[in-house]
């Protein structure tokens, strides 16, 4: 059995859930506390303001992003295949990085710090892909392909055939 998340993690999860389900306009300290099943005082103990909650989300993007890149580097299938597969499985398995990305996407264009965190995550992936394919243009092609798979998976489309086809094409290219 998995241990129960800490109050701080439950609060960040609640913040994300409200952003995903209702958008930035629904974020109040009271709503987040109620969703996390903590008192407002408990929320304020961990996050003293809405800005602190926002920073918590940004920190989570950074932490999960580093973890994701580390998992890619260690993946037996290789970085490129990991990236493409996780573009689909993060959605279909509702993984933490997917939930955090969805929440952050609700803030893009409204919070420069979130824009920067998401740009950094994307650039880190682009750099890692370029390192493994040896070509920055091809790395961008793989990145954009993964973005498209991610979007289609979010829309509920079965992308398994596309994923297999893309991986076969990369194998023909020696990647």
C-alpha positions as CSV (number, residue, x, y, z in Angstrom):
1,X,0.0,0.0,0.0
2,X,1.3,3.5,-0.9
3,X,1.8,5.9,1.9
4,X,-0.7,8.8,2.2
5,X,0.7,11.9,0.6
6,X,1.8,14.7,3.0
7,X,-0.4,17.6,3.6
8,X,1.9,19.7,1.4
9,X,1.6,17.3,-1.5
10,X,-2.2,17.1,-1.1
11,X,-2.4,20.8,-1.2
12,X,-0.4,21.0,-4.4
13,X,-2.4,18.2,-5.9
14,X,-5.6,20.1,-5.0
15,X,-4.2,23.3,-6.6
16,X,-3.4,21.4,-9.8
17,X,-6.8,19.7,-9.8
18,X,-8.7,23.0,-9.5
19,X,-6.5,24.5,-12.2
20,X,-7.2,21.6,-14.6
21,X,-10.9,21.3,-13.9
22,X,-11.9,25.0,-13.5
23,X,-9.0,27.3,-14.4
24,X,-7.2,30.1,-12.7
25,X,-10.3,32.0,-11.8
26,X,-11.4,29.2,-9.4
27,X,-8.2,29.3,-7.4
28,X,-8.8,30.6,-3.9
29,X,-7.0,29.6,-0.7
30,X,-10.3,28.4,0.7
31,X,-11.1,26.2,-2.4
32,X,-7.6,24.7,-2.4
33,X,-7.8,24.0,1.4
34,X,-11.2,22.4,1.0
35,X,-10.1,20.2,-1.9
36,X,-7.0,19.1,0.0
37,X,-9.1,18.4,3.1
38,X,-6.9,20.7,5.2
39,X,-7.8,23.8,7.2
40,X,-7.0,27.2,5.7
41,X,-4.4,27.5,8.5
42,X,-2.9,24.2,7.4
43,X,-2.6,25.4,3.9
44,X,-1.1,28.7,5.0
45,X,1.5,26.8,7.1
46,X,2.8,25.2,3.9
47,X,2.0,27.9,1.4
48,X,1.6,31.4,2.8
49,X,-0.1,32.8,-0.3
50,X,-1.4,32.1,-3.8
51,X,2.0,33.1,-5.0
52,X,3.6,30.5,-2.8
53,X,1.2,27.9,-4.3
54,X,2.2,29.0,-7.8
55,X,5.9,28.7,-6.8
56,X,5.1,25.2,-5.5
57,X,3.7,24.2,-8.9
58,X,6.8,25.7,-10.6
59,X,9.1,23.8,-8.3
60,X,7.1,20.6,-9.0
61,X,7.5,21.2,-12.8
62,X,11.2,21.5,-12.3
63,X,11.5,18.4,-10.0
64,X,9.3,16.2,-12.1
65,X,11.1,17.4,-15.3
66,X,14.5,16.4,-13.9
67,X,13.1,13.0,-12.8
68,X,11.7,12.5,-16.3
69,X,15.0,13.3,-18.0
70,X,16.8,11.0,-15.6
71,X,14.4,8.2,-16.4
72,X,14.9,8.8,-20.1
73,X,18.7,8.6,-19.8
74,X,18.3,5.3,-17.9
75,X,15.6,3.8,-20.2
76,X,16.7,0.5,-21.8
77,X,14.8,1.5,-25.0
78,X,16.8,4.7,-25.3
79,X,16.0,8.4,-24.9
80,X,14.1,8.9,-28.2
81,X,11.8,5.9,-27.8
82,X,11.3,6.8,-24.1
83,X,10.3,10.3,-25.1
84,X,7.8,9.2,-27.7
85,X,6.3,6.4,-25.6
86,X,6.0,8.6,-22.5
87,X,4.3,11.3,-24.7
88,X,1.4,8.8,-24.8
89,X,1.7,6.8,-21.6
90,X,2.0,9.9,-19.4
91,X,-1.5,10.7,-20.6
92,X,-3.1,7.3,-20.7
93,X,-1.7,6.3,-17.3
94,X,-2.4,9.8,-15.8
95,X,1.2,10.2,-14.6
96,X,2.3,13.0,-12.3
97,X,4.2,14.9,-15.0
98,X,1.0,14.9,-17.2
99,X,-1.1,16.3,-14.4
100,X,1.4,18.9,-13.5
101,X,1.8,19.8,-17.2
102,X,-2.0,20.2,-17.6
103,X,-2.1,22.5,-14.6
104,X,0.8,24.6,-15.8
105,X,-0.8,24.8,-19.3
106,X,-3.8,26.5,-17.7
107,X,-1.5,29.2,-16.6
108,X,0.6,29.7,-19.7
109,X,0.3,33.3,-21.0
110,X,-0.9,34.5,-17.6
111,X,2.2,33.7,-15.4
112,X,5.6,34.4,-16.8
113,X,7.3,32.2,-14.3
114,X,5.2,29.2,-15.5
115,X,6.0,30.1,-19.1
116,X,9.7,30.1,-18.2
117,X,9.5,26.8,-16.3
118,X,7.7,25.1,-19.2
119,X,10.2,26.6,-21.7
120,X,13.1,25.3,-19.6
121,X,11.5,21.8,-19.5
122,X,11.0,21.8,-23.3
123,X,14.5,23.1,-23.9
124,X,16.0,20.4,-21.6
125,X,14.2,17.7,-23.6
126,X,15.3,19.3,-26.9
127,X,19.0,19.3,-25.7
128,X,18.8,15.7,-24.5
129,X,17.2,14.5,-27.8
130,X,19.8,16.4,-29.8
131,X,22.5,14.8,-27.8
132,X,21.1,11.3,-28.7
133,X,20.2,11.9,-32.3
134,X,23.2,14.0,-33.1
135,X,21.2,16.7,-35.0
136,X,19.3,19.6,-33.6
137,X,16.7,19.7,-36.5
138,X,16.0,16.0,-36.1
139,X,15.7,16.5,-32.4
140,X,13.1,19.2,-32.9
141,X,11.3,16.8,-35.3
142,X,11.2,14.1,-32.7
143,X,10.1,16.7,-30.1
144,X,7.3,18.0,-32.2
145,X,6.2,14.4,-33.0
146,X,6.1,13.7,-29.3
147,X,4.0,16.9,-28.7
148,X,1.6,15.7,-31.4
149,X,1.3,12.3,-29.9
150,X,0.7,13.9,-26.5
151,X,-2.1,16.1,-27.8
152,X,-3.8,13.3,-29.6
153,X,-3.6,11.1,-26.5
154,X,-5.1,14.0,-24.4
155,X,-8.0,14.1,-26.9
156,X,-8.5,10.4,-26.4
157,X,-7.3,9.2,-29.7
158,X,-5.6,5.7,-29.9
159,X,-2.1,6.6,-30.9
160,X,-0.6,3.2,-30.6
161,X,-0.4,2.6,-34.4
162,X,1.2,6.0,-34.9
163,X,3.7,5.4,-32.1
164,X,4.8,2.1,-33.6
165,X,5.0,3.7,-37.1
166,X,7.2,6.6,-35.8
167,X,9.5,4.2,-33.9
168,X,9.8,2.1,-37.1
169,X,10.7,5.2,-39.1
170,X,13.3,6.2,-36.6
171,X,14.8,2.7,-36.6
172,X,15.1,2.9,-40.4
173,X,17.0,6.2,-39.9
174,X,19.3,4.4,-37.4
175,X,18.0,6.2,-34.4
